[in-house]
């Protein structure tokens, strides 16, 4: 199986002026089936078009929802392979820090010639676990802060 190597992860955002267009698309996708005949159809400039499958419609809805929120979006196949630079960008860390994670075996990697590569699915699994650990730590910190009067409540000694 040939895998695409993403040397430059392409990230897209919607400028503020385009976010309302994305929001309008989300509203179209969210209409009840009885208001849209059960199908989604994408039409071109000359009314040529195609009926979207449910999976494609769901993926497009998710994409335009993120764009409507002003979030940056990158489309990455789960079985794709990334360079260390693209992987670092996806994690929002420096390339040097990512290389350290690879050297430690925290994130699996492999060599393609002289270059190290990272499977997208391994990187996304690491990111999910990292984000879960961060959420847990933040929840614990908030509970401690609240217990010691860091928020508008009384200290619970």
CNS distance restraints for C-alpha pairs under 8 A (distance, minus, plus):
assign (resid   3 and name CA) (resid  79 and name CA) 7.06 0.50 0.50
assign (resid   3 and name CA) (resid  80 and name CA) 5.58 0.50 0.50
assign (resid   3 and name CA) (resid  81 and name CA) 6.19 0.50 0.50
assign (resid   4 and name CA) (resid  80 and name CA) 5.65 0.50 0.50
assign (resid   4 and name CA) (resid  81 and name CA) 6.03 0.50 0.50
assign (resid   5 and name CA) (resid  80 and name CA) 6.74 0.50 0.50
assign (resid   5 and name CA) (resid  81 and name CA) 4.98 0.50 0.50
assign (resid   5 and name CA) (resid  82 and name CA) 5.37 0.50 0.50
assign (resid   5 and name CA) (resid  83 and name CA) 6.77 0.50 0.50
assign (resid   6 and name CA) (resid  80 and name CA) 7.61 0.50 0.50
assign (resid   6 and name CA) (resid  81 and name CA) 6.42 0.50 0.50
assign (resid   6 and name CA) (resid  82 and name CA) 4.91 0.50 0.50
assign (resid   6 and name CA) (resid  83 and name CA) 6.25 0.50 0.50
assign (resid   6 and name CA) (resid  86 and name CA) 6.75 0.50 0.50
assign (resid   7 and name CA) (resid  82 and name CA) 6.41 0.50 0.50
assign (resid   7 and name CA) (resid  83 and name CA) 5.34 0.50 0.50
assign (resid   7 and name CA) (resid  85 and name CA) 7.10 0.50 0.50
assign (resid   7 and name CA) (resid  86 and name CA) 5.89 0.50 0.50
assign (resid   8 and name CA) (resid  85 and name CA) 7.59 0.50 0.50
assign (resid   8 and name CA) (resid  86 and name CA) 5.62 0.50 0.50
assign (resid   9 and name CA) (resid  74 and name CA) 7.03 0.50 0.50
assign (resid   9 and name CA) (resid  86 and name CA) 5.34 0.50 0.50
assign (resid   9 and name CA) (resid  89 and name CA) 7.50 0.50 0.50
assign (resid   9 and name CA) (resid  90 and name CA) 7.60 0.50 0.50
assign (resid  10 and name CA) (resid  74 and name CA) 5.95 0.50 0.50
assign (resid  10 and name CA) (resid  75 and name CA) 7.72 0.50 0.50
assign (resid  11 and name CA) (resid  72 and name CA) 6.26 0.50 0.50
assign (resid  11 and name CA) (resid  73 and name CA) 5.44 0.50 0.50
assign (resid  11 and name CA) (resid  74 and name CA) 4.60 0.50 0.50
assign (resid  11 and name CA) (resid  75 and name CA) 7.80 0.50 0.50
assign (resid  12 and name CA) (resid  72 and name CA) 5.57 0.50 0.50
assign (resid  12 and name CA) (resid  73 and name CA) 5.14 0.50 0.50
assign (resid  12 and name CA) (resid  74 and name CA) 6.26 0.50 0.50
assign (resid  13 and name CA) (resid  67 and name CA) 6.11 0.50 0.50
assign (resid  13 and name CA) (resid  70 and name CA) 6.58 0.50 0.50
assign (resid  13 and name CA) (resid  71 and name CA) 6.28 0.50 0.50
assign (resid  13 and name CA) (resid  72 and name CA) 4.67 0.50 0.50
assign (resid  13 and name CA) (resid  73 and name CA) 6.23 0.50 0.50
assign (resid  14 and name CA) (resid  18 and name CA) 5.66 0.50 0.50
assign (resid  14 and name CA) (resid  19 and name CA) 5.87 0.50 0.50
assign (resid  14 and name CA) (resid  67 and name CA) 5.49 0.50 0.50
assign (resid  14 and name CA) (resid  68 and name CA) 7.19 0.50 0.50
assign (resid  14 and name CA) (resid  70 and name CA) 6.18 0.50 0.50
assign (resid  14 and name CA) (resid  71 and name CA) 7.80 0.50 0.50
assign (resid  14 and name CA) (resid  72 and name CA) 7.82 0.50 0.50
assign (resid  15 and name CA) (resid  19 and name CA) 6.51 0.50 0.50
assign (resid  15 and name CA) (resid  70 and name CA) 7.45 0.50 0.50
assign (resid  16 and name CA) (resid  20 and name CA) 7.73 0.50 0.50
assign (resid  16 and name CA) (resid  70 and name CA) 7.23 0.50 0.50
assign (resid  18 and name CA) (resid  22 and name CA) 6.63 0.50 0.50
assign (resid  18 and name CA) (resid  68 and name CA) 7.85 0.50 0.50
assign (resid  19 and name CA) (resid  23 and name CA) 6.10 0.50 0.50
assign (resid  19 and name CA) (resid  67 and name CA) 6.42 0.50 0.50
assign (resid  19 and name CA) (resid  68 and name CA) 4.42 0.50 0.50
assign (resid  19 and name CA) (resid  69 and name CA) 7.15 0.50 0.50
assign (resid  19 and name CA) (resid  70 and name CA) 6.79 0.50 0.50
assign (resid  20 and name CA) (resid  24 and name CA) 6.09 0.50 0.50
assign (resid  20 and name CA) (resid  68 and name CA) 6.56 0.50 0.50
assign (resid  21 and name CA) (resid  25 and name CA) 6.37 0.50 0.50
assign (resid  21 and name CA) (resid  68 and name CA) 7.66 0.50 0.50
assign (resid  22 and name CA) (resid  26 and name CA) 6.36 0.50 0.50
assign (resid  22 and name CA) (resid  64 and name CA) 5.10 0.50 0.50
assign (resid  22 and name CA) (resid  65 and name CA) 6.66 0.50 0.50
assign (resid  22 and name CA) (resid  67 and name CA) 6.36 0.50 0.50
assign (resid  22 and name CA) (resid  68 and name CA) 4.91 0.50 0.50
assign (resid  23 and name CA) (resid  27 and name CA) 6.38 0.50 0.50
assign (resid  23 and name CA) (resid  64 and name CA) 7.13 0.50 0.50
assign (resid  23 and name CA) (resid  65 and name CA) 6.62 0.50 0.50
assign (resid  23 and name CA) (resid  68 and name CA) 5.10 0.50 0.50
assign (resid  24 and name CA) (resid  28 and name CA) 6.38 0.50 0.50
assign (resid  25 and name CA) (resid  29 and name CA) 6.29 0.50 0.50
assign (resid  25 and name CA) (resid  61 and name CA) 7.45 0.50 0.50
assign (resid  25 and name CA) (resid  64 and name CA) 6.88 0.50 0.50
assign (resid  26 and name CA) (resid  30 and name CA) 6.14 0.50 0.50
assign (resid  26 and name CA) (resid  61 and name CA) 5.86 0.50 0.50
assign (resid  26 and name CA) (resid  64 and name CA) 6.43 0.50 0.50
assign (resid  26 and name CA) (resid  65 and name CA) 5.94 0.50 0.50
assign (resid  27 and name CA) (resid  31 and name CA) 6.34 0.50 0.50
assign (resid  29 and name CA) (resid  40 and name CA) 7.85 0.50 0.50
assign (resid  29 and name CA) (resid  57 and name CA) 7.56 0.50 0.50
assign (resid  29 and name CA) (resid  61 and name CA) 6.30 0.50 0.50
assign (resid  31 and name CA) (resid  35 and name CA) 6.26 0.50 0.50
assign (resid  31 and name CA) (resid  36 and name CA) 6.82 0.50 0.50
assign (resid  32 and name CA) (resid  36 and name CA) 6.89 0.50 0.50
assign (resid  33 and name CA) (resid  37 and name CA) 5.75 0.50 0.50
assign (resid  33 and name CA) (resid  38 and name CA) 4.52 0.50 0.50
assign (resid  33 and name CA) (resid  39 and name CA) 7.60 0.50 0.50
assign (resid  34 and name CA) (resid  38 and name CA) 6.65 0.50 0.50
assign (resid  36 and name CA) (resid  40 and name CA) 7.47 0.50 0.50
assign (resid  39 and name CA) (resid  51 and name CA) 6.86 0.50 0.50
assign (resid  39 and name CA) (resid  52 and name CA) 7.06 0.50 0.50
assign (resid  39 and name CA) (resid  53 and name CA) 7.88 0.50 0.50
assign (resid  40 and name CA) (resid  51 and name CA) 5.75 0.50 0.50
assign (resid  40 and name CA) (resid  52 and name CA) 5.37 0.50 0.50
assign (resid  40 and name CA) (resid  53 and name CA) 7.66 0.50 0.50
assign (resid  40 and name CA) (resid  57 and name CA) 7.03 0.50 0.50
assign (resid  41 and name CA) (resid  49 and name CA) 6.69 0.50 0.50
assign (resid  41 and name CA) (resid  50 and name CA) 5.58 0.50 0.50
assign (resid  41 and name CA) (resid  51 and name CA) 4.22 0.50 0.50
assign (resid  41 and name CA) (resid  52 and name CA) 5.66 0.50 0.50
assign (resid  42 and name CA) (resid  49 and name CA) 5.33 0.50 0.50
assign (resid  42 and name CA) (resid  50 and name CA) 5.42 0.50 0.50
assign (resid  42 and name CA) (resid  51 and name CA) 6.29 0.50 0.50
assign (resid  42 and name CA) (resid  52 and name CA) 6.94 0.50 0.50
assign (resid  43 and name CA) (resid  47 and name CA) 5.23 0.50 0.50
assign (resid  43 and name CA) (resid  48 and name CA) 5.54 0.50 0.50
assign (resid  43 and name CA) (resid  49 and name CA) 4.03 0.50 0.50
assign (resid  43 and name CA) (resid  50 and name CA) 6.60 0.50 0.50
assign (resid  44 and name CA) (resid  48 and name CA) 5.29 0.50 0.50
assign (resid  44 and name CA) (resid  49 and name CA) 5.73 0.50 0.50
assign (resid  52 and name CA) (resid  56 and name CA) 6.05 0.50 0.50
assign (resid  52 and name CA) (resid  57 and name CA) 5.88 0.50 0.50
assign (resid  53 and name CA) (resid  57 and name CA) 6.10 0.50 0.50
assign (resid  54 and name CA) (resid  58 and name CA) 6.03 0.50 0.50
assign (resid  55 and name CA) (resid  59 and name CA) 6.21 0.50 0.50
assign (resid  56 and name CA) (resid  60 and name CA) 6.13 0.50 0.50
assign (resid  57 and name CA) (resid  61 and name CA) 6.00 0.50 0.50
assign (resid  58 and name CA) (resid  62 and name CA) 6.21 0.50 0.50
assign (resid  59 and name CA) (resid  63 and name CA) 6.26 0.50 0.50
assign (resid  60 and name CA) (resid  64 and name CA) 6.18 0.50 0.50
assign (resid  61 and name CA) (resid  65 and name CA) 6.01 0.50 0.50
assign (resid  62 and name CA) (resid  66 and name CA) 6.37 0.50 0.50
assign (resid  63 and name CA) (resid  67 and name CA) 6.38 0.50 0.50
assign (resid  63 and name CA) (resid  73 and name CA) 7.47 0.50 0.50
assign (resid  64 and name CA) (resid  68 and name CA) 5.92 0.50 0.50
assign (resid  65 and name CA) (resid  69 and name CA) 6.35 0.50 0.50
assign (resid  66 and name CA) (resid  70 and name CA) 6.56 0.50 0.50
assign (resid  66 and name CA) (resid  71 and name CA) 5.42 0.50 0.50
assign (resid  66 and name CA) (resid  72 and name CA) 7.43 0.50 0.50
assign (resid  66 and name CA) (resid  73 and name CA) 7.13 0.50 0.50
assign (resid  67 and name CA) (resid  71 and name CA) 5.48 0.50 0.50
assign (resid  67 and name CA) (resid  72 and name CA) 6.88 0.50 0.50
assign (resid  67 and name CA) (resid  73 and name CA) 7.14 0.50 0.50
assign (resid  76 and name CA) (resid  80 and name CA) 6.81 0.50 0.50
assign (resid  76 and name CA) (resid 120 and name CA) 7.61 0.50 0.50
assign (resid  77 and name CA) (resid 120 and name CA) 7.40 0.50 0.50
assign (resid  78 and name CA) (resid 120 and name CA) 5.56 0.50 0.50
assign (resid  78 and name CA) (resid 121 and name CA) 5.31 0.50 0.50
assign (resid  79 and name CA) (resid 119 and name CA) 6.76 0.50 0.50
assign (resid  79 and name CA) (resid 120 and name CA) 6.11 0.50 0.50
assign (resid  79 and name CA) (resid 121 and name CA) 6.31 0.50 0.50
assign (resid  80 and name CA) (resid 119 and name CA) 6.07 0.50 0.50
assign (resid  80 and name CA) (resid 120 and name CA) 5.37 0.50 0.50
assign (resid  80 and name CA) (resid 121 and name CA) 7.69 0.50 0.50
assign (resid  81 and name CA) (resid 117 and name CA) 6.39 0.50 0.50
assign (resid  81 and name CA) (resid 118 and name CA) 5.61 0.50 0.50
assign (resid  81 and name CA) (resid 119 and name CA) 4.50 0.50 0.50
assign (resid  81 and name CA) (resid 120 and name CA) 5.58 0.50 0.50
assign (resid  82 and name CA) (resid  86 and name CA) 5.85 0.50 0.50
assign (resid  82 and name CA) (resid  87 and name CA) 5.81 0.50 0.50
assign (resid  82 and name CA) (resid 117 and name CA) 5.62 0.50 0.50
assign (resid  82 and name CA) (resid 118 and name CA) 5.17 0.50 0.50
assign (resid  82 and name CA) (resid 119 and name CA) 6.20 0.50 0.50
assign (resid  82 and name CA) (resid 120 and name CA) 6.47 0.50 0.50
assign (resid  83 and name CA) (resid  87 and name CA) 6.11 0.50 0.50
assign (resid  83 and name CA) (resid 115 and name CA) 7.90 0.50 0.50
assign (resid  83 and name CA) (resid 116 and name CA) 6.75 0.50 0.50
assign (resid  83 and name CA) (resid 117 and name CA) 5.03 0.50 0.50
assign (resid  83 and name CA) (resid 118 and name CA) 6.43 0.50 0.50
assign (resid  84 and name CA) (resid  88 and name CA) 6.00 0.50 0.50
assign (resid  84 and name CA) (resid  95 and name CA) 6.43 0.50 0.50
assign (resid  84 and name CA) (resid  98 and name CA) 7.15 0.50 0.50
assign (resid  84 and name CA) (resid  99 and name CA) 7.20 0.50 0.50
assign (resid  84 and name CA) (resid 116 and name CA) 6.67 0.50 0.50
assign (resid  84 and name CA) (resid 117 and name CA) 6.21 0.50 0.50
assign (resid  84 and name CA) (resid 118 and name CA) 6.84 0.50 0.50
assign (resid  85 and name CA) (resid  89 and name CA) 6.23 0.50 0.50
assign (resid  85 and name CA) (resid  95 and name CA) 5.67 0.50 0.50
assign (resid  86 and name CA) (resid  90 and name CA) 6.19 0.50 0.50
assign (resid  87 and name CA) (resid  91 and name CA) 6.36 0.50 0.50
assign (resid  87 and name CA) (resid  95 and name CA) 8.00 0.50 0.50
assign (resid  87 and name CA) (resid  98 and name CA) 7.65 0.50 0.50
assign (resid  87 and name CA) (resid 118 and name CA) 7.03 0.50 0.50
assign (resid  87 and name CA) (resid 120 and name CA) 7.97 0.50 0.50
assign (resid  87 and name CA) (resid 123 and name CA) 7.20 0.50 0.50
assign (resid  88 and name CA) (resid  92 and name CA) 5.87 0.50 0.50
assign (resid  88 and name CA) (resid  93 and name CA) 5.17 0.50 0.50
assign (resid  88 and name CA) (resid  94 and name CA) 5.80 0.50 0.50
assign (resid  88 and name CA) (resid  95 and name CA) 5.15 0.50 0.50
assign (resid  88 and name CA) (resid  97 and name CA) 7.96 0.50 0.50
assign (resid  88 and name CA) (resid  98 and name CA) 5.74 0.50 0.50
assign (resid  89 and name CA) (resid  93 and name CA) 6.31 0.50 0.50
assign (resid  89 and name CA) (resid  94 and name CA) 7.44 0.50 0.50
assign (resid  89 and name CA) (resid  95 and name CA) 7.80 0.50 0.50
assign (resid  91 and name CA) (resid 127 and name CA) 6.84 0.50 0.50
assign (resid  93 and name CA) (resid  97 and name CA) 6.50 0.50 0.50
assign (resid  93 and name CA) (resid  98 and name CA) 6.77 0.50 0.50
assign (resid  94 and name CA) (resid  98 and name CA) 6.38 0.50 0.50
assign (resid  95 and name CA) (resid  99 and name CA) 6.15 0.50 0.50
assign (resid  96 and name CA) (resid 100 and name CA) 6.35 0.50 0.50
assign (resid  97 and name CA) (resid 101 and name CA) 6.46 0.50 0.50
assign (resid  98 and name CA) (resid 102 and name CA) 6.30 0.50 0.50
assign (resid  99 and name CA) (resid 103 and name CA) 6.05 0.50 0.50
assign (resid 100 and name CA) (resid 104 and name CA) 6.13 0.50 0.50
assign (resid 101 and name CA) (resid 105 and name CA) 6.24 0.50 0.50
assign (resid 101 and name CA) (resid 106 and name CA) 5.18 0.50 0.50
assign (resid 101 and name CA) (resid 107 and name CA) 5.99 0.50 0.50
assign (resid 102 and name CA) (resid 106 and name CA) 5.95 0.50 0.50
assign (resid 102 and name CA) (resid 107 and name CA) 5.20 0.50 0.50
assign (resid 102 and name CA) (resid 108 and name CA) 6.27 0.50 0.50
assign (resid 102 and name CA) (resid 109 and name CA) 6.37 0.50 0.50
assign (resid 105 and name CA) (resid 109 and name CA) 7.97 0.50 0.50
assign (resid 107 and name CA) (resid 118 and name CA) 7.98 0.50 0.50
assign (resid 107 and name CA) (resid 122 and name CA) 6.64 0.50 0.50
assign (resid 107 and name CA) (resid 123 and name CA) 6.70 0.50 0.50
assign (resid 107 and name CA) (resid 126 and name CA) 6.65 0.50 0.50
assign (resid 108 and name CA) (resid 118 and name CA) 6.80 0.50 0.50
assign (resid 108 and name CA) (resid 119 and name CA) 7.81 0.50 0.50
assign (resid 108 and name CA) (resid 122 and name CA) 6.58 0.50 0.50
assign (resid 109 and name CA) (resid 116 and name CA) 6.62 0.50 0.50
assign (resid 109 and name CA) (resid 117 and name CA) 5.61 0.50 0.50
assign (resid 109 and name CA) (resid 118 and name CA) 4.72 0.50 0.50
assign (resid 109 and name CA) (resid 119 and name CA) 6.94 0.50 0.50
assign (resid 110 and name CA) (resid 116 and name CA) 5.63 0.50 0.50
assign (resid 110 and name CA) (resid 117 and name CA) 5.42 0.50 0.50
assign (resid 110 and name CA) (resid 118 and name CA) 6.64 0.50 0.50
assign (resid 111 and name CA) (resid 115 and name CA) 5.50 0.50 0.50
assign (resid 111 and name CA) (resid 116 and name CA) 4.42 0.50 0.50
assign (resid 111 and name CA) (resid 117 and name CA) 5.95 0.50 0.50
assign (resid 112 and name CA) (resid 116 and name CA) 6.08 0.50 0.50
assign (resid 112 and name CA) (resid 117 and name CA) 6.67 0.50 0.50
assign (resid 118 and name CA) (resid 122 and name CA) 7.12 0.50 0.50
assign (resid 118 and name CA) (resid 123 and name CA) 6.86 0.50 0.50
assign (resid 119 and name CA) (resid 123 and name CA) 6.38 0.50 0.50
assign (resid 120 and name CA) (resid 124 and name CA) 6.03 0.50 0.50
assign (resid 121 and name CA) (resid 125 and name CA) 6.09 0.50 0.50
assign (resid 122 and name CA) (resid 126 and name CA) 6.25 0.50 0.50
assign (resid 123 and name CA) (resid 127 and name CA) 6.18 0.50 0.50
assign (resid 124 and name CA) (resid 128 and name CA) 6.11 0.50 0.50
assign (resid 125 and name CA) (resid 129 and name CA) 6.27 0.50 0.50
assign (resid 126 and name CA) (resid 130 and name CA) 6.02 0.50 0.50
assign (resid 127 and name CA) (resid 131 and name CA) 6.00 0.50 0.50
assign (resid 128 and name CA) (resid 132 and name CA) 6.15 0.50 0.50
assign (resid 129 and name CA) (resid 133 and name CA) 6.25 0.50 0.50
assign (resid 130 and name CA) (resid 134 and name CA) 6.24 0.50 0.50
assign (resid 131 and name CA) (resid 135 and name CA) 6.17 0.50 0.50
assign (resid 132 and name CA) (resid 136 and name CA) 6.23 0.50 0.50
assign (resid 133 and name CA) (resid 137 and name CA) 6.18 0.50 0.50
assign (resid 134 and name CA) (resid 138 and name CA) 6.09 0.50 0.50
assign (resid 135 and name CA) (resid 139 and name CA) 6.10 0.50 0.50
assign (resid 136 and name CA) (resid 140 and name CA) 6.23 0.50 0.50
assign (resid 137 and name CA) (resid 141 and name CA) 6.12 0.50 0.50
assign (resid 138 and name CA) (resid 142 and name CA) 6.07 0.50 0.50
assign (resid 139 and name CA) (resid 143 and name CA) 6.20 0.50 0.50
assign (resid 140 and name CA) (resid 144 and name CA) 6.19 0.50 0.50
assign (resid 141 and name CA) (resid 145 and name CA) 6.05 0.50 0.50
assign (resid 142 and name CA) (resid 146 and name CA) 6.04 0.50 0.50
assign (resid 143 and name CA) (resid 147 and name CA) 6.03 0.50 0.50
assign (resid 144 and name CA) (resid 148 and name CA) 6.25 0.50 0.50
assign (resid 145 and name CA) (resid 149 and name CA) 6.26 0.50 0.50
assign (resid 145 and name CA) (resid 150 and name CA) 4.64 0.50 0.50
assign (resid 145 and name CA) (resid 151 and name CA) 6.80 0.50 0.50
assign (resid 146 and name CA) (resid 150 and name CA) 5.11 0.50 0.50
assign (resid 146 and name CA) (resid 151 and name CA) 5.26 0.50 0.50
assign (resid 146 and name CA) (resid 153 and name CA) 6.96 0.50 0.50
assign (resid 146 and name CA) (resid 155 and name CA) 7.42 0.50 0.50
assign (resid 147 and name CA) (resid 154 and name CA) 7.91 0.50 0.50
assign (resid 147 and name CA) (resid 155 and name CA) 5.63 0.50 0.50
assign (resid 147 and name CA) (resid 156 and name CA) 5.31 0.50 0.50
assign (resid 147 and name CA) (resid 157 and name CA) 7.65 0.50 0.50
assign (resid 148 and name CA) (resid 154 and name CA) 7.59 0.50 0.50
assign (resid 148 and name CA) (resid 155 and name CA) 4.62 0.50 0.50
assign (resid 148 and name CA) (resid 156 and name CA) 6.30 0.50 0.50
assign (resid 148 and name CA) (resid 157 and name CA) 7.42 0.50 0.50
assign (resid 149 and name CA) (resid 153 and name CA) 5.59 0.50 0.50
assign (resid 149 and name CA) (resid 154 and name CA) 5.20 0.50 0.50
assign (resid 149 and name CA) (resid 155 and name CA) 4.25 0.50 0.50
assign (resid 149 and name CA) (resid 156 and name CA) 7.38 0.50 0.50
assign (resid 150 and name CA) (resid 155 and name CA) 7.99 0.50 0.50
